[in-house]
Amino acid sequence: MSTLSAPSSSSPAPLSRVALWSLLAVPALMLLGYLVLMDNGAVSQTGAYLHELMHDGRHLLGVPCH
């Protein structure tokens, strides 16, 4: 009979790696949240496509924008 051995346990991501991803992800998500939820054309007015994308995102999330 053959026995199945458990795969070697992989160590969790080092804390510094998690901290680095957090430092990159949190500001990016905050900027995206601002653009979608609160911008209302102040910053995203530079291009009609970006403005309409954010406008549709507000409607999709149920945030009033008019």
One Martini backbone bead per residue (centre of mass of N, CA, C, O) as a GRO file, in nm:
protein
   66
    1MET     BB    1   0.098   0.035   0.018
    2SER     BB    2   0.022   0.364  -0.011
    3THR     BB    3   0.121   0.673   0.114
    4LEU     BB    4   0.005   0.979   0.209
    5SER     BB    5   0.149   1.283   0.209
    6ALA     BB    6   0.182   1.576   0.331
    7PRO     BB    7   0.228   1.865   0.243
    8SER     BB    8   0.427   2.105   0.273
    9SER     BB    9   0.436   2.362   0.469
   10SER     BB   10   0.360   2.681   0.421
   11SER     BB   11   0.454   2.978   0.485
   12PRO     BB   12   0.363   3.259   0.575
   13ALA     BB   13   0.355   3.564   0.516
   14PRO     BB   14   0.533   3.811   0.572
   15LEU     BB   15   0.483   4.099   0.734
   16SER     BB   16   0.622   4.287   0.525
   17ARG     BB   17   0.446   4.200   0.284
   18VAL     BB   18   0.174   4.282   0.399
   19ALA     BB   19   0.246   4.579   0.450
   20LEU     BB   20   0.304   4.652   0.158
   21TRP     BB   21   0.023   4.585   0.042
   22SER     BB   22  -0.127   4.779   0.229
   23LEU     BB   23   0.019   5.042   0.134
   24LEU     BB   24  -0.099   5.004  -0.162
   25ALA     BB   25  -0.411   4.936  -0.128
   26VAL     BB   26  -0.543   5.153   0.050
   27PRO     BB   27  -0.505   5.409  -0.130
   28ALA     BB   28  -0.637   5.289  -0.382
   29LEU     BB   29  -0.918   5.236  -0.251
   30MET     BB   30  -0.969   5.527  -0.161
   31LEU     BB   31  -0.963   5.653  -0.442
   32LEU     BB   32  -1.186   5.480  -0.564
   33GLY     BB   33  -1.403   5.557  -0.359
   34TYR     BB   34  -1.403   5.857  -0.422
   35LEU     BB   35  -1.466   5.847  -0.725
   36VAL     BB   36  -1.738   5.690  -0.695
   37LEU     BB   37  -1.885   5.836  -0.434
   38MET     BB   38  -1.772   6.174  -0.438
   39ASP     BB   39  -1.678   6.329  -0.691
   40ASN     BB   40  -1.890   6.421  -0.922
   41GLY     BB   41  -1.658   6.549  -1.145
   42ALA     BB   42  -1.405   6.699  -1.027
   43VAL     BB   43  -1.183   6.487  -1.143
   44SER     BB   44  -1.339   6.302  -1.376
   45GLN     BB   45  -1.380   6.537  -1.608
   46THR     BB   46  -1.144   6.494  -1.818
   47GLY     BB   47  -1.326   6.242  -1.902
   48ALA     BB   48  -1.609   6.102  -2.021
   49TYR     BB   49  -1.559   5.804  -1.958
   50LEU     BB   50  -1.484   5.827  -1.657
   51HIS     BB   51  -1.737   5.974  -1.565
   52GLU     BB   52  -1.943   5.756  -1.655
   53LEU     BB   53  -1.828   5.524  -1.490
   54MET     BB   54  -1.872   5.658  -1.211
   55HIS     BB   55  -2.173   5.714  -1.242
   56ASP     BB   56  -2.257   5.415  -1.273
   57GLY     BB   57  -2.136   5.323  -1.002
   58ARG     BB   58  -2.327   5.485  -0.824
   59HIS     BB   59  -2.587   5.349  -0.921
   60LEU     BB   60  -2.505   5.056  -0.852
   61LEU     BB   61  -2.463   5.138  -0.529
   62GLY     BB   62  -2.689   5.367  -0.452
   63VAL     BB   63  -2.572   5.650  -0.502
   64PRO     BB   64  -2.630   5.967  -0.489
   65CYS     BB   65  -2.580   6.223  -0.779
   66HIS     BB   66  -2.834   6.456  -0.806
   0.00000   0.00000   0.00000
